[in-house]
Amino acid sequence: MSDHITQARPYARAAFELAREDSTLDGWSAMLAEAARLTADERVDMLLKDPRRTPKQKGEAFIELLGDLLPERGANFLMVLARQQRLPALASMSTLFETERAAFEQRVSVEIISAFELDEAQKDKLAQALTKRLNREITITTSVDKTLLGGVVIRAGDTVIDGSARGRLARLSSVLNH
């Protein structure tokens, strides 16, 4: 997978720039997401690994599979990927594209893990505080982890804020043992 990320990075950036220039971010997001889903399909994986098929045939097959989801320059993009034998990296390209898009649109997905179910008022209060702190539009997902004992753990991109009782106890233990 990390190899695919390395291969995918320049193509994801190029796709993002094309989408931004054409104001077709939604179309490119949809195409790349579907292409990522397709590469996970066993039959498509067999097609990509088939040595009897030329890169052109593989690219044309992807174009046909994606059909109406292709933005204006999407078919050309897929043919370049096929020639460079980068179609298997489409899932990584989709992920990297969405990361670029979120940064451009100043959005971030925030995961809030709490010891107990949060009510709407608590979610709203956390959303307002995080929007202000991160200076970005946020999308919140919540989950419950009873092992936290109390408090919350917040994950926003690479940032983790551990305000859980378990986390505080672990930090206290670390301080006391050193």
FENURRA-V604576 format. One record per pair of residues at least 4 apart in sequence whose C-alpha atoms are under 8 Angstrom apart, sorted by sequence separation. I is the first residue (numbers start at 1). J is the second residue. D is the distance in Angstrom with one decimal. If there is no record, write none. Layout:
i = (I	I)
j = (J	J)
d = (D	D)
This chain:
i = (1	2	3	4	5	7	8	9	10	11	12	13	14	15	16	17	18	19	20	24	25	26	27	28	29	30	31	32	33	34	35	36	37	40	41	42	43	44	45	46	53	54	55	56	57	58	59	60	61	62	63	66	70	71	73	74	75	76	77	78	79	80	81	82	86	89	90	91	92	93	94	95	96	97	98	99	100	101	102	103	114	118	119	120	121	122	123	124	125	126	127	128	129	130	131	132	146	148	155	156	163	164	165	166	167	168	169	170	171	172	173	174	19	20	39	40	53	70	81	82	102	103	118	130	131	155	162	163	19	38	39	47	81	102	131	154	155	162	63	131	153	154	19	130	153	154	16	19	78	153	154	48	152	153	47	127	152	153	16	63	151	152	15	127	151	150	151	63	149	150	62	148	149	150	148	149	148	59	60	147	148	59	59	56	59	58	59	118	56	117	35	55	56	117	55	59	108	110	112	114	116	106	107	108	109	110	111	112	113	114	115	116	55	106	107	108	109	110	111	112	113	114	115	116	35	106	107	108	109	110	111	112	113	114	115	34	107	109	111	113	114	115	115	114	115	116	31	115	114	115	114	115	31	114	30	31	48	113	114	31	48	112	113	112	113	27	28	112	27	28	31	45	111	112	27	110	111	110	111	28	110	24	109	110	39	108	109	39	108	115	114	39	39	36	37	18	35	36	35	36	32	33	36	32	32	33	15	32	29	29	29	25	8	7	8	12	16	7	8	11	12	15	9	13	4	5	8	9	12	13	16	4	8	12	16	5	9	13	4	5	8	1)
j = (5	6	7	8	9	11	12	13	14	15	16	17	18	19	20	21	22	23	24	28	29	30	31	32	33	34	35	36	37	38	39	40	41	44	45	46	47	48	49	50	57	58	59	60	61	62	63	64	65	66	67	70	74	75	77	78	79	80	81	82	83	84	85	86	90	93	94	95	96	97	98	99	100	101	102	103	104	105	106	107	118	122	123	124	125	126	127	128	129	130	131	132	133	134	135	136	150	152	159	160	167	168	169	170	171	172	173	174	175	176	177	178	24	25	44	45	58	75	86	87	107	108	123	135	136	160	167	168	25	44	45	53	87	108	137	160	161	168	70	138	160	161	27	138	161	162	25	28	87	162	163	58	162	163	58	138	163	164	28	75	163	164	28	140	164	164	165	78	164	165	78	164	165	166	165	166	166	78	79	166	167	79	81	79	82	82	83	142	82	143	62	82	83	144	83	87	136	138	140	142	144	135	136	137	138	139	140	141	142	143	144	145	85	136	137	138	139	140	141	142	143	144	145	146	66	137	138	139	140	141	142	143	144	145	146	66	139	141	143	145	146	147	148	148	149	150	66	150	150	151	151	152	69	152	69	70	87	152	153	71	88	152	153	153	154	69	70	154	70	71	74	88	154	155	71	154	155	155	156	74	156	71	156	157	87	156	157	88	157	164	164	90	91	90	91	73	90	91	91	92	90	91	94	91	93	94	77	94	94	97	98	101	86	86	89	93	97	89	90	93	94	97	92	96	88	89	92	93	96	97	100	89	93	97	101	92	96	100	92	93	96	92)
d = (6.4	6.3	6.3	5.8	5.9	7.7	5.9	6.3	6.2	6.0	6.1	6.2	6.2	6.1	6.0	6.0	6.2	5.7	6.4	6.3	6.0	6.2	6.2	6.0	6.0	6.2	6.0	6.0	6.3	6.1	6.2	6.7	6.9	7.4	6.2	6.2	6.3	6.2	6.3	6.0	5.9	6.4	6.1	6.1	6.1	6.4	6.2	6.2	6.1	6.1	6.0	6.3	5.2	7.7	6.3	6.2	6.3	6.3	6.3	6.1	6.2	6.2	5.9	6.0	7.3	6.3	6.1	6.5	6.1	5.9	6.2	6.3	6.3	6.1	6.0	6.3	6.2	6.0	5.7	6.2	7.4	5.9	6.3	6.0	6.1	6.2	6.0	6.1	6.3	6.0	5.9	6.2	6.1	5.7	5.4	7.5	8.0	7.6	5.8	6.5	6.6	6.2	6.1	6.2	6.3	6.1	6.1	6.2	6.2	6.2	6.1	6.4	4.8	6.2	5.9	6.9	6.6	6.5	4.8	5.7	4.8	7.5	6.3	7.8	5.5	4.6	6.0	6.9	5.0	6.4	5.9	7.8	5.5	6.2	6.0	5.6	6.5	7.8	7.5	6.2	7.1	5.0	8.0	7.7	5.7	6.4	7.4	6.3	7.5	4.5	7.9	6.5	6.6	5.6	7.1	7.3	5.2	5.9	7.9	6.0	5.6	4.8	7.5	7.3	4.1	5.6	5.8	7.1	7.2	5.0	7.4	5.8	5.7	7.4	6.1	6.2	5.2	5.9	7.3	7.6	7.7	5.0	7.5	6.8	5.0	6.4	7.9	8.0	6.4	7.5	7.8	5.0	6.7	6.1	5.3	7.9	6.6	6.5	7.1	7.6	5.8	8.0	5.3	6.4	5.6	5.9	5.8	6.2	5.7	6.4	5.5	7.3	6.9	5.1	4.6	5.0	4.7	4.9	4.9	4.7	4.9	5.0	5.1	6.8	7.2	6.1	5.5	6.4	6.1	6.3	5.8	6.5	5.5	5.9	4.6	7.3	7.6	7.7	7.8	6.4	7.6	6.8	5.2	7.0	5.7	7.5	7.0	5.0	7.1	6.3	6.0	6.7	5.3	4.3	6.8	5.9	7.5	5.5	6.4	7.5	7.1	6.6	5.1	5.8	6.4	6.9	7.5	4.6	7.2	6.3	8.0	7.8	5.7	6.5	5.7	6.9	5.1	5.6	6.5	7.6	4.5	7.4	6.1	7.3	7.9	6.6	7.0	6.3	6.9	7.9	7.7	7.1	7.0	5.3	7.3	7.9	6.3	4.0	7.1	7.7	6.9	7.4	6.5	7.5	7.3	5.8	7.7	5.0	7.2	7.4	7.1	7.7	7.5	7.2	5.7	4.8	6.0	6.9	7.1	6.8	7.1	7.3	8.0	7.9	7.6	7.2	6.0	6.6	6.0	6.8	7.1	5.0	5.0	5.1	7.2	5.4	6.7	7.5	6.3	7.3	7.8	7.8)
